[in-house]
Amino acid sequence: MRVVFMGTPEFSVPVLEALVEAGHEVAAVYCQPPRPAGRGKKARPTPVQARAEALGLEVRHPVSLKGEAEQADFAALNADVAVVVAYGLILPQAILDAPKHGCLNIHASLLPRWRGAAPIHRAIMAGDRETGVCIMQMEAGLDTGPVLLREATTIGPRETTGALHDRLSQMGARAIVAALDRLGDLEPDPQPESGVTYAEKIDKAESRVDWTRPAAEVDAHIRGLSPFPGAWCEVDGTRIKLLASELADEGAGAPGEVLDAALTVACGTGAVRLLRLQRAGKGAQDAQSFLLGLPLPVGTRL
């Protein structure tokens, strides 16, 4: 098929690669413009732009798609379908209608649960046992279109957003190739009105760990915010980012109290064991390596 690809971050790259590998003709790649990054604030291309250029594909990064000129340029590509994954711009109706088969979105949740910006983070933070990817026919609403294909997967008890992100990216790549192969045979499945939840964008203000919450919620909070923006706590004014954890078999103490040399920490009920931590300006470390640089004796309150 003649495809327009629309995506921006690392999550989208395996999808682009899969489309090329499957033999589809990628007419153009749309992504967000380069942004200033690093100490020198030099404009840095997005992961999708970098990969698309390496593959020899035409790259476009308009600031908006609302203008008539941008919409005419898009329509002139005469695409069979547009594949959209984490693009970052609202698509006007003229864009949605331009390809022969419309625009298909790869969404990293089991819709209608977790519509919106941060479905992977929110699924883990909410303690969900299962998530997945959906191939959705796009319409004007926010992730409201009918689902053409869905694939579910279990969320592991130690899985972080970073690890789940990578798994779902690969799942989405496989799913869109399968969907394009069967596009004429797939029956659009309207999303039910019940079960709708919204995955609001992660705010750094919600990153601080509240040790008074139950251990299961603290553990989900830590894993759901890893690696970015990272849940954190403080000890004697030193901020510590918490990047991996697990539920402890037992443990009782005041919320935030270090209970043993394995970095088991008491919560409102139950306890969690911290597995990977990071101090500002330092690299991430496993718990025992971290304690060599910053001892946290039993009884320390985080």
CORKALIN-V650733 format. One record per residue. N is the residue number from 1. RES is the residue in three letters. SS is DSSP state (helix for helix, strand for strand, loop for the rest). D_LAST is the distance of its C-alpha to the last C-alpha in Angstrom with 1 decimal. Layout:
# CORKALIN-V650733
n: [N/N]
res: [RES/RES]
ss: [SS/SS]
d_last: [D_LAST/D_LAST]
This chain:
# CORKALIN-V650733
n: [1/2/3/4/5/6/7/8/9/10/11/12/13/14/15/16/17/18/19/20/21/22/23/24/25/26/27/28/29/30/31/32/33/34/35/36/37/38/39/40/41/42/43/44/45/46/47/48/49/50/51/52/53/54/55/56/57/58/59/60/61/62/63/64/65/66/67/68/69/70/71/72/73/74/75/76/77/78/79/80/81/82/83/84/85/86/87/88/89/90/91/92/93/94/95/96/97/98/99/100/101/102/103/104/105/106/107/108/109/110/111/112/113/114/115/116/117/118/119/120/121/122/123/124/125/126/127/128/129/130/131/132/133/134/135/136/137/138/139/140/141/142/143/144/145/146/147/148/149/150/151/152/153/154/155/156/157/158/159/160/161/162/163/164/165/166/167/168/169/170/171/172/173/174/175/176/177/178/179/180/181/182/183/184/185/186/187/188/189/190/191/192/193/194/195/196/197/198/199/200/201/202/203/204/205/206/207/208/209/210/211/212/213/214/215/216/217/218/219/220/221/222/223/224/225/226/227/228/229/230/231/232/233/234/235/236/237/238/239/240/241/242/243/244/245/246/247/248/249/250/251/252/253/254/255/256/257/258/259/260/261/262/263/264/265/266/267/268/269/270/271/272/273/274/275/276/277/278/279/280/281/282/283/284/285/286/287/288/289/290/291/292/293/294/295/296/297/298/299/300/301/302]
res: [MET/ARG/VAL/VAL/PHE/MET/GLY/THR/PRO/GLU/PHE/SER/VAL/PRO/VAL/LEU/GLU/ALA/LEU/VAL/GLU/ALA/GLY/HIS/GLU/VAL/ALA/ALA/VAL/TYR/CYS/GLN/PRO/PRO/ARG/PRO/ALA/GLY/ARG/GLY/LYS/LYS/ALA/ARG/PRO/THR/PRO/VAL/GLN/ALA/ARG/ALA/GLU/ALA/LEU/GLY/LEU/GLU/VAL/ARG/HIS/PRO/VAL/SER/LEU/LYS/GLY/GLU/ALA/GLU/GLN/ALA/ASP/PHE/ALA/ALA/LEU/ASN/ALA/ASP/VAL/ALA/VAL/VAL/VAL/ALA/TYR/GLY/LEU/ILE/LEU/PRO/GLN/ALA/ILE/LEU/ASP/ALA/PRO/LYS/HIS/GLY/CYS/LEU/ASN/ILE/HIS/ALA/SER/LEU/LEU/PRO/ARG/TRP/ARG/GLY/ALA/ALA/PRO/ILE/HIS/ARG/ALA/ILE/MET/ALA/GLY/ASP/ARG/GLU/THR/GLY/VAL/CYS/ILE/MET/GLN/MET/GLU/ALA/GLY/LEU/ASP/THR/GLY/PRO/VAL/LEU/LEU/ARG/GLU/ALA/THR/THR/ILE/GLY/PRO/ARG/GLU/THR/THR/GLY/ALA/LEU/HIS/ASP/ARG/LEU/SER/GLN/MET/GLY/ALA/ARG/ALA/ILE/VAL/ALA/ALA/LEU/ASP/ARG/LEU/GLY/ASP/LEU/GLU/PRO/ASP/PRO/GLN/PRO/GLU/SER/GLY/VAL/THR/TYR/ALA/GLU/LYS/ILE/ASP/LYS/ALA/GLU/SER/ARG/VAL/ASP/TRP/THR/ARG/PRO/ALA/ALA/GLU/VAL/ASP/ALA/HIS/ILE/ARG/GLY/LEU/SER/PRO/PHE/PRO/GLY/ALA/TRP/CYS/GLU/VAL/ASP/GLY/THR/ARG/ILE/LYS/LEU/LEU/ALA/SER/GLU/LEU/ALA/ASP/GLU/GLY/ALA/GLY/ALA/PRO/GLY/GLU/VAL/LEU/ASP/ALA/ALA/LEU/THR/VAL/ALA/CYS/GLY/THR/GLY/ALA/VAL/ARG/LEU/LEU/ARG/LEU/GLN/ARG/ALA/GLY/LYS/GLY/ALA/GLN/ASP/ALA/GLN/SER/PHE/LEU/LEU/GLY/LEU/PRO/LEU/PRO/VAL/GLY/THR/ARG/LEU]
ss: [loop/strand/strand/strand/strand/strand/strand/loop/loop/helix/helix/helix/helix/helix/helix/helix/helix/helix/helix/helix/helix/loop/loop/loop/strand/strand/strand/strand/strand/strand/loop/loop/loop/loop/strand/strand/strand/loop/loop/loop/loop/strand/strand/strand/loop/loop/helix/helix/helix/helix/helix/helix/helix/helix/loop/loop/loop/loop/strand/strand/loop/loop/loop/loop/loop/loop/loop/helix/helix/helix/helix/helix/helix/helix/helix/loop/loop/loop/loop/loop/strand/strand/strand/strand/strand/loop/loop/loop/loop/loop/loop/loop/helix/helix/helix/helix/helix/helix/loop/loop/loop/loop/strand/strand/strand/strand/strand/loop/loop/loop/loop/loop/loop/loop/strand/strand/loop/loop/helix/helix/helix/helix/helix/helix/helix/loop/loop/loop/loop/strand/strand/strand/strand/strand/strand/strand/strand/loop/loop/loop/loop/loop/loop/loop/loop/loop/strand/strand/strand/strand/strand/strand/strand/strand/loop/loop/loop/loop/loop/loop/helix/helix/helix/helix/helix/helix/helix/helix/helix/helix/helix/helix/helix/helix/helix/helix/helix/helix/helix/helix/helix/loop/loop/loop/loop/loop/loop/loop/strand/loop/loop/loop/loop/loop/loop/loop/loop/strand/strand/loop/loop/loop/loop/helix/helix/helix/loop/strand/loop/loop/loop/loop/loop/strand/helix/helix/helix/helix/helix/helix/helix/helix/helix/helix/loop/loop/loop/loop/loop/loop/strand/strand/strand/strand/strand/loop/loop/strand/strand/strand/strand/strand/strand/strand/strand/strand/strand/loop/loop/loop/loop/loop/loop/loop/loop/loop/strand/strand/loop/loop/loop/loop/loop/strand/strand/strand/loop/loop/strand/loop/strand/strand/strand/strand/strand/strand/strand/strand/strand/loop/loop/loop/loop/loop/strand/strand/helix/helix/helix/helix/helix/helix/helix/loop/loop/loop/loop/loop/loop/loop/strand/loop]
d_last: [55.7/55.5/51.8/49.9/46.3/43.6/40.0/37.6/34.4/33.8/33.8/37.4/38.8/39.4/41.3/43.6/44.2/45.1/47.6/49.3/49.3/51.0/53.8/53.2/54.5/51.7/53.7/50.8/47.1/45.3/41.8/39.9/41.1/39.6/36.7/35.8/33.1/31.9/32.3/36.0/35.5/38.4/39.2/37.8/39.4/37.4/37.1/39.9/42.2/41.7/42.5/45.4/47.0/46.7/48.5/51.2/50.5/51.2/48.0/47.9/45.1/46.3/44.1/45.5/47.8/49.3/52.3/55.6/56.0/52.7/53.6/57.1/55.8/53.6/56.5/58.8/56.8/58.5/55.6/55.8/52.1/48.9/45.7/42.6/39.1/36.2/38.8/37.1/40.2/41.9/45.2/48.1/50.7/53.2/50.8/50.1/53.8/55.0/54.6/57.1/54.4/51.9/48.2/46.0/42.2/39.8/36.8/33.7/33.5/35.9/37.4/37.5/33.8/31.6/34.2/33.0/30.9/27.8/29.0/27.1/23.7/24.5/26.0/22.9/20.5/23.0/23.0/26.6/28.3/31.0/31.8/34.6/36.9/39.8/42.8/43.7/46.8/45.6/46.8/46.0/43.1/39.4/39.4/42.0/44.8/46.3/44.8/47.1/45.0/41.7/39.8/36.9/34.2/31.5/27.9/26.4/23.5/21.6/23.3/21.6/23.3/24.5/26.3/27.7/28.9/31.0/32.4/33.4/35.0/37.2/38.0/39.0/41.2/43.0/43.3/44.9/47.5/48.3/48.6/50.9/53.1/53.5/53.4/56.8/56.0/52.5/52.6/50.2/48.1/47.2/43.6/43.4/42.5/40.1/36.7/36.0/32.4/31.4/28.7/27.8/26.8/23.1/21.8/18.9/17.9/16.8/14.5/11.1/9.4/9.9/8.3/11.3/13.7/15.5/14.4/17.5/16.6/13.1/14.9/17.7/15.7/14.2/17.7/19.5/18.1/18.6/19.9/20.5/19.0/15.8/12.8/9.8/6.3/5.7/5.2/8.4/10.0/9.9/9.7/9.3/11.6/11.5/15.2/15.9/14.9/16.9/17.0/16.7/19.9/18.4/15.5/14.7/12.1/10.2/8.4/4.8/6.3/7.5/11.1/13.3/14.3/14.6/10.9/11.3/8.4/9.7/10.6/13.1/15.6/15.5/12.9/12.6/13.0/11.8/15.1/15.2/13.0/14.1/13.7/16.0/19.5/18.9/20.0/18.1/17.8/17.5/14.7/16.9/18.2/14.8/13.9/17.2/16.3/12.8/12.3/9.1/11.0/11.1/9.5/6.5/3.8/0.0]
